[in-house]
């Protein structure tokens, strides 16, 4: 048996429990990971409310979309990992348990200098941001990208990746303090939306937008895109419904692209993980000359798993900068 976070029903943070559940065993091509820590994501909040069920084949009551830990044992045919290896990765659910089983090709090695609590803040934020910038928005060096909620986990990852990829990052936040901290990560243009809308403050149009605001921001998003611009939609913090004049989409040949990491199958996730390991993961290591890493996981707080309810409340109040991590 093992302990796991558990949603006893749909509702507020009060439905969160810690329960004893059966410990899984690895099958062919799989590894059993002893989880040290797991990152919290807004998808977990939606799942707790009953609005975002886990994909088929993943635990429906145990939350958690990312993990970091140590390989405990391997199933038949596994060649990439052995017991004791430190790994991290994405899952469709079940990350907030003391152990989980994953396919060997989806696990990534934790950079040597990182604590496992820091590593747990990498998979969802950085894989989502990388996929959105490179594959969905198809951004190339020198282009401008608008990042909404730039102080979030995905936002802080995207700001750093923009610097690595040679992109000009513009970010929004309702906190001037958070925007100041983002400048140190590479944000070039800061927009404080507590003062006025981003459309009025933007200096010039952008080539792409990575959006988590949703429906109410659609009209303004479309208005600030350059011709042939791309709007990548990752979430709906402000709601999923709106009314907008879509004429600008035709006139400027704009693209509206939806993206979700959780619903992707193994065949789609594995090549993305392999590309990320080759192209991005080395950025978390110091340079050969001792220069600091180009990329760092941004962790606001590390809390014990027993305080998962408090972590949900913190995220709901939008008081965090970067990621919240839960540890065992």
TIZA-868900 format. One line per 10 residues: their letters; for each residue x, y, z of C-alpha. Coordinates in pm, whole numbers, plus 50000, padded with zeros to 5 digits. Each point is the difference from the previous one (the first is absolute). Layout:
// residues N
A> X,Y,Z  ...
This chain:
// residues 328
XXXXXXXXXX> 50000,50000,50000  50098,50366,49965  49862,50344,50082  49841,50218,49736  49813,50328,49976  49635,49922,49931  49699,50198,49880  49709,49862,50202  49753,50179,49773  49954,50316,49797
XXXXXXXXXX> 50022,50324,50194  50234,50231,50187  50335,49919,50160  49813,49825,50283  49950,49694,49773  50378,49935,50000  50115,49709,50214  50307,49783,50046  49913,49630,49962  50171,49666,49996
XXXXXXXXXX> 49969,49845,49653  50150,49694,49828  50360,50043,49889  50038,49950,49621  50241,49758,49832  50183,50066,49671  49912,49805,49690  50200,49946,49682  50181,50319,49898  49901,50180,50320
XXXXXXXXXX> 50179,50130,50308  49876,50037,50356  50096,50341,50139  50012,50084,50368  49865,50354,49987  50177,50267,50206  49801,50301,49882  49730,50108,49758  49912,50335,49848  49654,50152,50039
XXXXXXXXXX> 49818,50117,49686  49672,50175,49929  49881,49681,49837  50007,49845,50349  49769,50276,50126  49761,49942,49711  50004,49624,50060  49923,50056,50369  49696,50207,49900  49878,49723,49767
XXXXXXXXXX> 50071,50202,49685  50304,49818,49858  49993,49620,50036  50314,49796,49956  50051,49840,49657  49914,49633,49961  50261,49773,50155  50112,50244,50269  49881,50017,50363  49680,50200,50027
XXXXXXXXXX> 50026,50088,50372  50377,50046,50041  50114,50339,49862  50339,50103,49874  50126,50057,49644  50374,50005,50067  50244,49836,50236  50363,49965,50097  50143,49703,50184  50223,49694,49992
XXXXXXXXXX> 49961,49681,49798  49911,49724,50244  49973,49709,49756  49963,49934,49628  49773,49771,49799  50101,49745,49735  50187,50142,49702  50095,50333,50157  50345,50112,49888  50006,50377,50062
XXXXXXXXXX> 49979,50000,50379  50106,49805,50303  49916,50016,50369  50135,50315,50163  49982,50226,49693  49845,50341,50062  49720,50073,49755  49720,50247,49933  49716,50021,49753  49639,50055,49903
XXXXXXXXXX> 49706,49775,50076  49628,50019,49926  49927,49969,50372  50125,49829,50314  50312,50212,50048  49908,50082,50360  50052,49648,50128  50303,49851,50174  50064,49786,49691  49886,49982,49639
XXXXXXXXXX> 50066,49800,49686  50106,50169,49676  50121,49887,49660  50379,50005,49987  50003,50232,49696  49802,50271,50183  50237,50037,50293  50278,50261,49989  50323,50007,50198  50010,50263,50274
XXXXXXXXXX> 50297,50237,49949  50269,49911,50251  50007,50334,50184  49623,50023,50054  49812,49889,50310  49702,49779,49925  49766,50269,50135  50135,50236,49732  49984,49733,49731  49630,49947,50073
XXXXXXXXXX> 49939,50355,49874  50145,49932,49654  49794,49749,49797  49657,50159,49963  50114,50363,49986  50298,49960,49768  49862,49732,49769  49675,50194,49959  50184,50327,49936  50247,49842,49757
XXXXXXXXXX> 49727,49826,49804  49789,50318,49988  50286,50223,49882  50173,49764,49758  49736,49762,49867  49665,50176,50041  50102,50364,49941  50292,49906,49771  50198,50299,50121  50342,50074,49852
XXXXXXXXXX> 50289,50208,50128  49926,50372,50009  49620,49974,50022  49790,50159,50274  49777,49792,50227  49745,50114,50259  49984,49779,50310  49688,50040,50213  50026,49925,50375  50376,50007,49957
XXXXXXXXXX> 50064,49943,50373  49836,49657,49991  50194,49675,49977  49960,49981,49622  50059,50374,49973  50329,50002,50189  50115,49703,49790  49894,50170,49676  50183,50323,50085  50325,49808,50048
XXXXXXXXXX> 49949,49793,49685  49942,50318,49801  50343,50124,50106  50153,49663,49908  49826,49996,49659  50073,50362,49911  49639,50116,50028  49880,50338,50129  49779,49929,50303  49716,50230,50104
XXXXXXXXXX> 49818,49900,50318  49685,50095,50187  49925,49987,50370  49779,50184,50246  50299,50040,50234  50277,50253,49942  50216,49808,50246  49968,49679,49801  50081,50184,49677  50318,50136,50158
XXXXXXXXXX> 50106,49647,50092  49924,49881,49646  50246,50254,49860  50280,49805,50168  49886,49689,49809  50013,50178,49665  49668,50180,49959  50062,50293,49764  49667,50181,50019  49772,49998,50306
XXXXXXXXXX> 49629,50081,49996  49826,50063,50333  49636,49914,49934  49892,50131,50340  50031,50349,49846  49830,49948,49663  49953,49738,49730  50297,49845,49821  49871,50118,49662  50039,50364,50100
XXXXXXXXXX> 50348,49953,50146  50163,49781,49735  50270,50196,49814  49964,49816,49669  49823,49690,49866  50128,49649,50068  50056,49695,49783  49845,49757,50248  49816,49985,50331  50013,49724,50260
XXXXXXXXXX> 49665,50045,50172  49852,49856,50318  49733,50267,50048  49742,49861,49757  49680,50139,49855  49980,50353,50144  50350,50079,49869  49939,49867,49648  49907,50326,49826  50298,50189,50145
XXXXXXXXXX> 50232,49709,49923  49895,49998,49636  50037,50378,49980  50367,50001,50105  50121,49723,49769  50195,50083,49689  49872,49863,49667  50046,49621,49996  50035,50004,50378  49927,49695,50217
XXXXXXXXXX> 49793,49986,50317  50076,49688,50207  49731,49931,50256  50109,49804,50308  49725,50081,50250  49694,50201,50102  50077,50187,50322  49739,50264,49915  49747,49760,49845  49955,49805,49678
XXXXXXXXXX> 49719,50202,49836  50000,50334,49821  49872,50198,49704  50252,50134,49749  50013,50125,49644  50192,49733,49812  50043,50215,49691  50353,50087,50109  50088,49629,49993  49923,49989,49628
XXXXXXXXXX> 50144,50339,49910  50331,49939,50176  50009,49621,49944  50031,49934,50372  50010,49656,50164  49828,49897,50323  50167,49685,50132  49882,49796,50297  50249,49792,50197  49976,49760,50296
XXXXXXXXXX> 50281,49782,50125  49800,49770,50227  49781,49842,49733  50285,49895,49772  50073,49634,49956  50331,49822,50042  50079,50018,49628  49984,50380,50012  50166,50056,50337  50307,49780,49949
XXXXXXXXXX> 50149,50192,49703  49936,50331,50175  50181,49877,50312  50292,49876,49788  50026,50336,49823  49980,50187,50331  50275,49784,50152  50226,50074,49702  49921,50368,49945  49900,50145,50337
XXXXXXXXXX> 50110,49782,50293  50370,50091,49960  49900,50360,50076  49942,49907,50365  50368,49913,50048  50275,50255,50075  50233,50088,49714  50336,49830,49964  50162,50326,50108  49789,50018,50315
XXXXXXXXXX> 49741,50242,49863  49652,49964,50156  49741,49781,49829  49798,50168,49725  49680,49850,50142  49880,49966,50358  49679,49855,50144  49819,50281,50181  49856,49869,50328  49787,50228,50215
XXXXXXXXXX> 49959,49759,50292  50056,49636,50090  49730,49864,50229  49947,49655,50153  49738,49791,49821  49788,50020,50315  49953,50372,49919  49869,49943,49648  49674,50175,50088  50192,50311,50105
XXXXXXXXXX> 50195,49986,49673  49672,49992,49804  49881,50309,50186  50327,50182,49929  49973,49929,49628  49635,50105,49994  50097,50337,50150  50261,50056,49726  50260,50094,50259  50282,49783,49873
XXXXXXXX> 50296,50064,49772  50094,49689,49807  49914,49656,50132  49865,49848,50317  50159,49663,50079  49872,49733,50240  50247,49761,50163  49966,49670,50181
